[in-house]
Amino acid sequence: MASLTAVDEVVEQRVRLHCLAHAGAGVASYQRWSRAAGPAVDVAALLLPGRDGRRREPRVTDRAGLLDDLLGPLLDAARSGPYALYGHSLGALVAYTLTRALAQEGAPPPLFLAVGACLPPHATAALIGAAEAPDEQLLPLLGALGSLPKGPAARPGGLWHRSVLPVLRDDLRLAKALRQAALDPVTGGPVNVPLLVFAGSDDPLAVPTALQEWRRWTTGPITARTLIGGHFFAGDDALPAMIGDACRERAALTGGAPETGPAADRTAGGER
């Protein structure tokens, strides 16, 4: 089972922010988030099996395996106090799936669900179905996102091809399975929490104009923001600062209790 690991020590815990990374990644992209998110936000990274400290564990490639691994620890955390979720790219689909599963279990819902660099589940793109594509087709798609290494590591048969590319392929399989589950009326459908949607201004995959398509995936309010950058804008301080503000504002508005129920859509303009 997964463990919830605080990225940095936070003296005062008020809102626990669970973060999920993009395909092929561990938790390194969230190392700076505790500082950037600001006070009263305890940043915790959820590490999927098959990478970093869990690299010897079998990777998950479907919804059932994902929930077997992550849902138990999240249920315990959800019952211990206010929390929110952020997922980047693949992590956005994971965060959405966990939010739906938590609701089905009757757990306290998050203050909000935040997703970044991810097309909504019903959207299509070449990379979505590319897990089984040969290297000569998959690598250019990854290169367009900035996912390929440079130098000796990029050589065929090198360390990246042996250790990272297999993880990426399995993560693409997981992403496809989660999109299919989201479209299933039994396991999918809209979440009943506020939704924050982020895109990079120069992202060739999850283009900013696709932000509004997330409307159908929540019954609550939606806020959309465009940040300067490409697909991997989560490494800058602007995103965790905005999400940290949202944690504090939502907790103050609700007294720590999550906001639920239908609400009129409220979409904000982009950050440039």
N, C-alpha and C positions, 0 to 999 in steps of 0.2 A: 504494500500500500504506500501511497505517496505521503510525504510529510510536508507540513507548511513551515517554511523557513524564512524568518525575517531577514531581509537583506542587510539592514543595519539596525543597531539597537535604538529603540525609541523609548524614552522614559515614560511619556504619557501616551497611553493608547486610547484613542477616542473612536476612530474609524479604521477598520482594518481593510486595506486595499490589496486584494488578491490580483496578481498580474500573471499573464500567460504569454509566452513568447511566440515568435514567428517560426515557421517551419525550419527544421534543422538546427535550432538554437537551444541553448540551455537557459540560464537565468542571468548571464553576464550583462545583458542589455538593461537590467533593472538595478544594477549596483549603485547608481547615483540617485535613484529615485527618492529614497528616504529624505535626503537633504533637499532635493528640488521640490518635493511635494509639500514641504513646510510642516508646521507644527500640528500635533494631534492627528497625524496620519501615520499608521503603522504599515509600511509596505512589506508585503509577503509575496514571494515568487513561488508559483506552483511548478515544480519540475516534472516533466513527463519522463517516463522510463526510456532507457536507451541512449542517454546522453549525460554528460558531466558525471556527478557522483552516482548516477544510476545507469551508467553506460553498459553494464553487464546484464541488465534486466531486459526482457523481451519488449520490443516496442509495441504500442497499441495502434491498431489500424481501423478500428470500428467503434461505434458508439458504446456498445456493451463493455468492451474492454476499457474504454476511457472512464466510464462511470464506475466500474469495479475498482479502478485505481484511485480516482480523485473524489468521488462523491462522499464517501464516508468521512474523510477528514474535513471536507467543506461543511457537511451537515453539523459536525461538532462545532466548527468555528462560527457558523451562522447562528447557532443557538447561544453563543457566548457574548454577543453584542453587535452593534451596527457594523456593517461592512459594505463594500462595493467591489465590483469586478472590472478589470480592464484586460482586454486581449488584443494582441497585435497580429494582423494577418491571420495565419492559422489559429493563433491564440484567440482571435475574435470569435471564430466559430466554436472553439472550445468553451469560451466564456458564455456564449449564448446557450450552448447545449447544457452547461451546468446550471444556468439560471432556470431553464425549463425543467430540468430534473429536480432541482431544489423545490420548485413550486409543486411538482407532482408528489413530492415527499411531505408536503405540508410544512416545510421549513420557513422561518422568517425570511422574507425576500430581501435582496440587497437594496441599499439606498438608490442605486442606479446601476445600469450596465453600460460600460463604455467600450466601444469597438474602434479600432484604427486600422487603416490600410487594408480593408477587406470589403469585397463586394458582398452584397446581401445574399442569403442562401439561394434565392431563385435566379440570380444572375449567372451568366455564362462567360467563360474566357478560355483561351487556349491552354493556359497553365492548369486549369481546374482538372482536366482529364488527362494530364501528361505524365502521370506516375509510371505508366507502362511504356512510354515512348522511348525509343533508342536515344543514346547520348547525343547524337548529332541533331536531334530535334529538341530534346529537353534543355541542353546546355545554353543554346541561344535565348530561350525563354527566361532562364535564370539570369543570364548575363544582362538582359534588358532591365532587370530589377536591381542589378548591382550585387547579386548573390555569389558571383564567382570570385575566387581568389586570384591574386596576381603573382607573378614570379614562378619559382620552381614548384610551388604547391599546386599550380594550375596544370601541370603536365599530366597527360593521361597516365594512369597507373600510379600517380603520386598519392601522398597522404590524404589530401582532400577527397580525391576520387574514391579512395578505399574506406575512409572513415566517415566523411560528412555526406557524400552523395547518397549512400544507402539510407541514411536517416531522412534526408530530404524526400526520397521516393516514398518511404513509409508514411511520412507526414502528409504528403500529397494524397496518399490513399486514405488516410484518416480524414483529411479535409473533404474529399469527395463523399465519404460515408456520412459525415456530419451534415453536409448539404442535403443529401438524400433523406436523412432522418428528419431534418427541419421541414421538408416538404410533406412528410407523412403526417396526417391529421392526428395520429395517436401520439407520436413522439415530438412533433413540431408545433408550428403555429407561433403567434406573437407572444412576447413576454408581457407581463403586467406591471412593468416598472419603468421609470424614466430611462430614456436611451440617449447616450451621448455618442456622436459619430464624428470621427476625425479622419481627414485625408491629407496626403502630402500634395502640394501644389504641382509637383512634377512627377507624380507617381504614374507610370504607364499602365499599371494594372487596375488599381482601385482609384479611378480618376475622380476628382472632386464632384463632377456633375452626377456621379452615381450615388452621392450621399442621400439624396431625397428618396431613393428607392428603399431605404431602410424603414420608411414610414410604416409599411405594412407589417413590420415585425415587432411592433409594440402597440399596446393600447394606451400607453401613457404619453407624456410629452416627449418630444424629440428635439435635441439641440445639435446642430451641425457646425463644424468648424473646419477650415482649411488652414493648414500650417505650411510654412515654407519648407520645402524639402522633397525628397523622393519617397521611395517605398519604406525606408528605414528611418523615419523621422523620430521614432521613439527614443533615440539616443540623445536628443537635444533636451535641454532643461525646460523648454516651453511647454511641452506636453504634460510632464508630471506636475508642473506648477499649476496648470489649468485644472487637471484632475484633482489635485490636492485642494484647490479652491472649491471645486464642486463637492468634495467630501465634507468640508467644513460648512459650506452653505446649506447643503441638503440636511446635514445633521442638525444644524441650528433651526431650520424650518420645521423639521419633523420631530424635534426633541430626541433624535436618535432612532425614531421609528421610521421604517421605510414608507414612502408614498406609493400607494397603489390605487388602482381603479382607473376607468377611462378618463381621459383628459384631452383637452384640445391640443393639437399639435402646436409647438412653438419652436420655430426654426430660426436660429440666429445666423448672422452673416459670417463671412470667413475672416480669418486672421491672415494677413499678408505681411 
